[in-house]
Amino acid sequence: MKKILALLVAIVSFSCSNAQKTAFTKETLSENLVTLDGSEVTFKSILEKHKGKTIVLEFWASWCGDCVKAMPKIKELQANNPDVVYVFLSCDKTADKWKEGIEKHELKGEHFLIKDGQKGSFGKSIDLDWIPRYIIVNKKGGISLYRAIETDFELIQKTLKEGR
């Protein structure tokens, strides 16, 4: 009986951890990210700057093979949805590698570096267990799509078209 109860608790815990979130936590919003010029801004200020617009957040790194493989898809998404704001949040370990990756892959959008990488406090606060990872913030500031990866571009496109 104890084994069944433990299994049930584990399943419920796993299900909840992968649940669709509709808003960012205060901790997430207060996290500082690095700008291209080396200054820092809060995640909240990035979102507030684009209030009233749909935002696609892409979490990536220059060393990530799946991220590089998905770049043509994000460029196609940008071409098909020019009214959407694209914010790239890098998990690179150094600013030099991050900036080289932006230039090499000709990424158009806003760029920020996560100071403590994928496994740090910001990554933990958004359950960043895989990159590339996409989150869609709707025009009302809520989260329309919380967990999408490079194989989910049809879902990403559908979410953008529905304007949720």
N, C-alpha and C positions, 0 to 999 in steps of 0.2 A: 504494500500500500504506500509506503514511504517513497519507493522508487517511482511509482506512478505519479504521486503528488509532485515530486522533484522534477519529473519530466514535464508535467503540465506547467509548472512555474517557469521552467526554462523556455518552453514554447511561447507562453504569454509574454515573457520578457523580450524574447527575440522579435516577436510580432510588434510589440510596442516600439522597439528601437528602430524599426524600419517603417514606422507609420508616417503618413503624409503630414508634414507640419504646415501650418497656415501662417505662421508669424515667426520672426526671429526673436530669440531671447534677449534680455537686457545685456547679458554678458557678451553675446555675439555682436550686438550693435555697438558696444563700447570698445571692441577690439580695434587696435591701431594697425594700419597697413601702410606700407612704404610706397610713395609716389615715384615716378620716373626721375624727379629732381632730388630724391633722397629725403624729402620731408615726410611727415607722417600725418595721416588723416584717419578719422574713425570710419568704420564700416557704415555707421548710421549717416554720416555726412555724405558718403557716396550715394546712398539710397535717396537721401533728401534732395540732393542735387537734381535727381531725375524724377522727382515727384510728379505724378500724373502721366508717366510714360511706362510702357512695358520694358522690363530689363531682363536680358539673358545674362546670367552670371556663369562664366566658364572657369572652372578650377583645373589647372593644367601645370605642366613643367616641361622645360626644354629637353630633359632627359627621358621623358615618357614616350615610349614607342606608340602606345594607343592614342595619346594626345596628338602626335604628329600625323598618325594615320587618319584621325578624324578632322583635321584642319580643312580639307576640301569641303567636307560636309558643313562646317560652321560658315565657311565662305559662301556656300550655296544658300544657307539659311539667311545670311546677311543680305544677299542679293534679292532673295524672295521676300524679305521683311525689312525694308530700309527704314521704316519708322520706329523700329525697335532699337533700344540702346544696348550695346554689347560691352560688358565689363569682364576683363580677363584678370583672374586672380592667380598668380603664380606661386607654386610650391618649390621653386628653385632654391638652392642653398645659398647662392650668391647673386648679388645684383648684376654682376657682369654676365653670368650665364643667362639670367632672365632677360636682360636687354638684348643680348645676342640672339636669343630665341625669337623675340618679337621681330627683330629686323630680318632674320633668316627666313621666317615663315610669313612675313608681311602681314602681321595681324593688325587689323583695323578695329579700333575701339579704344576704350579706356583701360589702362594697365596699372596694376598694383601688385606688390610683392607681399606675400604672407610672411611676416617676420620670423616665425618659428616653424615654418614648413607645414607639411601635410599633417603631421602627427602632434603638432603643438596645440595650444589652447584654442585658437580660432578653428582649426580643423576639427578638434574634438567637439566644439560647440555646435557644429553643423553636421556632425556625423560623417566626416570626410574620410571614407574608407576606400575610395577608389577614385582615380583620375583617368581620363577627364570625367568631370562631373558637372552637371548643368542644373541650375535652379532658375526658375522663371518667376519674377516678381511682377504682379499685374499693376495696372494703372492706379488701383486703389491702395497699393503698397502691401497687399497681401501676397502670400506665396501661392501661385497656381500649380507649380510643379516643383516638388522638393528633391526628388531623387531620380535623375536621369543620367545615363552614361552614353558612351559613343554608339551603342547599338540602338538607342532610343530616339533617333532623329525623326522618325515618323510621329512619335508621340509628342516630341518637342514642337514640330511643325503644326500638328493638330491643336495643341494647347495655344500656340500663338494665333492661329486662325480663329479659334473660338473666343479669344480675348478674355479669357477667364481671369 
